[in-house]
C-alpha cells in the first residue's frame, strides 16, 4: 500500500465540495504513516507532563456511541495540552477480567451455573476466558482510528498481565497493612446466576421497575390465651419476596405503635392482628371489626407456629421480636424476618441469637431441606414471578394466605448479566471505607468537577452515605485475592509475584486462580492455602494509577454512572493510600439515547450504526455534534442524525467554500509598503475576532468547557463566511493587507479547532501551506494584536452595523423588494450617540450601502435610548430598475457557469431576453461572459 505523504492532502480541484469522509480516511492513514502521534510525544518529551487516565473498555463488545463520547473528550483535551507544550502519554488499556468474559465462555460452553464450571474444570474455564479477552479488538482499533483519536494501542496494557495483576496485589497489601481490609459475614446482594456477591455501588447500577406479587401471610400464635383470646389468633405479616418465606424464623413488630385485634365477618372463628394505622393496607375492601388495641410491646416474645416445617426445630426461632425499623406506611406493621436474606433481618437474627440458616444456595436455588421446592430457582431470569406463585399456591392450600396483591417497585438486577439479585447473607472481604468517610468528603473538595454540581451533588451525596466495600467475588476469571490462610485462621498477604516465589519456593509465571490456587506456602510449621475468591474487577480499575505508576491524574473523563463506579474506586483507593485525590479534573458526560428518547437497542434498530455516520458525514461532524450537545453537561442526548448533517454543512462545507475563495486569490508573499493603519475596518474586526478566538478557546478548553469551545468554532466559521467574506470578496481580490488578515484568520482557525475537529483542521492547515508534517505538531497560537481601546469602539460599530443590516433586510422582506434591486435611500432613525459612532466612518457607510443596496444613507434623530428603525425610499426610477435587472442577470450567469463546471478564466456565451440599458459591458466584464439576445441566438 502506497505511503501517504503531505502532497496527497493538497486539493487541486475546487470546483465541487469534497467527499469529507473519504478525505478523513486518507488523513487518518497519513497520521499513521507519518507517525504523527509518536512525533507529538517525542517533541514534548522532557516537558511538564499532563497525566491522563483512560478507563479501559472490554473488547468483548463493539464500540457504541457512549464509547465515542468518552473517546472524543479523551482526545480533545490531551491534544490541547500537547499543543500547549505538555507531554501527554496516552496508553490504551483493556479490561480483561470479570463477568462479561465469563458470561461469553459460559454461553459458548453451555455452562449453566457455578457448579457446571467446577465440573468443566477451573483450569479449562480460565484458559477459555483468556482466549476471549480481545474478541473485538480489531473493530475497536478500526473505530478509534476512524474517530481520529490519538492513543497508543500498540503497547496497550491488559489487566490480565502479570505485571498489572501484581500491582493490584501491591495495592491490596498496602490496605491490608493499614488494617483497612477485614473479613465478615454480612447481608449483601448476590447474583444467583454468577453465584457471587456484589458491592453496594454495583447494585445501584442495576435497579429496574418490576411488577411482583406481594402477600399478606397468616402466622398462628401458639398460645392465644396470652392475649386473653379463646379463638385462634393470627399475626398478619407482609412481604414482597414470597420466596423468602421458607426461611422465616422471626416476626418483627414496633413496640411503640398500636396494634389492633380484629375479626372478619366470613372468618369469625379467628382473630387477626395488624398495626392499627395499617388496617386499610391489609383490608382495603373488607368490613372488619376491631376488638381491642394493644401496644406492640405486648406482643414481644410471643411464640408462633412455623409457617413451613423445614426448619421447625431451630433454637430461638419462631417468636415475635422488637425492631424500630418496622413502619406502617406499607404492609401490616409486622415484618417477616428471614435472617439470611436482608440486612435488617440479618442484624435482628444475630441479636436474637439465631443461627443463620440458608434455605437458598448461592446459585439461587432452594436447598434439599425445602422438600416441596428443592432445587427450584427462586428468581428465574425468564420468569421471575414463577417461584413466588408456587409459594403462594402452597400458602393458599394450607390456609396461610390472607391476601395477595401486585406491586410495582424498583428491584436490583445484576449490572452485567441482568439476573434479579437476591439479598443474601454471606462471607466476604471488605475495604473499611466507612473509616475513610470524612477524608473522602474532604479530599473531594480538591477536585474540579465538570459539571460542577457533581462535587456536592451526585458524587458528594454518595460519599456521605458510604458503606464498606465488598471486594471478594466467588468467581474464577479475575485477579485472585493475594491471601493465603492456615487452618488456624492465620493469614499471609502477598504483595507481588517475586514475594510469592520467595514464600513458596516456586517459579511463578501466571497469577490467575487456576495457577496460584495450587501453590501452598509453608511457614513456621503451618501450611497456608489461598482463599478461593477473586477480587472485584472494580478494585482493578481503581488500582490502575498504581499499575501505570503515574499519580495523580490531571484529567479523567467518563459517563455519569462512573460516579458510583470508576470515579468512586479511584477516589477510595487514593485517599486510603495517598490521602489525596486520584484526579484533579473530571469531565462527566451523560447518556446517548435513540431519537425517541429510548435506550439504543440493536434489536429495535432505533439508531444509525456509528460506521454509517462516519461514512456519510465524517468523524469531525460527529465529534462536533457530541461535544456541543447537552451530553457534555451530563444530560441525556436523543441522537439526531439530521443534526450531524447540519453541523457538517455549518462547518465543513461553509469552511470549504471560504477556503475555496481564499485559494482563488493570488496571495502575494511579497512585502508591501502599506501601513497597519491602512487596514480596512472589516480586517481590523477580523483581527480582533481572531484574537478573541484564541483567547476564548484557550480559556474554554483550559476549564474543560468543550460545549462553548465547539460553539465558538461554529460561530467563527459563520461570521467569517456570512459577514466578513460577504462584505469583502471584491476588496480582497486586490487588498494585500486584507489578504494577509484573511490568511492569518484561516491559519489560526486551523490550529485552535484542531483538538475538536482534527481532520478538517489538518486539511485546512496543509492547503494553507503549513510548514510542519501535521497541524497536530504545531504549538497553540498566542494573541498577537494588542487589545487597545479602539477595540471597544470597533466592536460597538460592528454590532450597530449588523443591527442596521439585519433590520434593513427584514424591512425589504416586508416590502417584498429583493436585495438585488437597488433603492435610492435608506433612512436610519436612531439616537445621536449611534449617529456619531457611524456617520464619520466611510467604510462602515459603504458597507451598509453595499449590503442593503442603497445609493444614499440619511439619518434621523430618535430620542429613545434603545430604538433603531430603518426605512427605504421605495420609488424605482428606470435607472434603478435597469441596475436591478443587471444584478439578476449576473447572479443567473454565475449559477449557470458553476453548473457547467466553468473556471473563472473560461470565456462563455449566455442568452438573455433583454439587456438592461447601459449595463452590457459591466455584466460581460464581471462574468467573463458574452451576452446574446434571444432573437439573435
Order of alpha helices (4+ residues) and beta strands (2+ residues): alpha-alpha-beta-alpha-beta-alpha-alpha-alpha-alpha-beta-alpha-beta-beta-alpha-beta-beta-beta-beta-beta-alpha-beta-beta-beta-alpha-alpha-beta-beta-alpha-beta-alpha-beta-beta-beta-beta-alpha-alpha-beta-beta-beta-alpha-beta-alpha-beta-beta-alpha-alpha-beta-alpha-alpha-alpha-alpha-alpha-alpha-alpha-alpha-beta-alpha-alpha-beta-beta-alpha-beta-alpha-beta
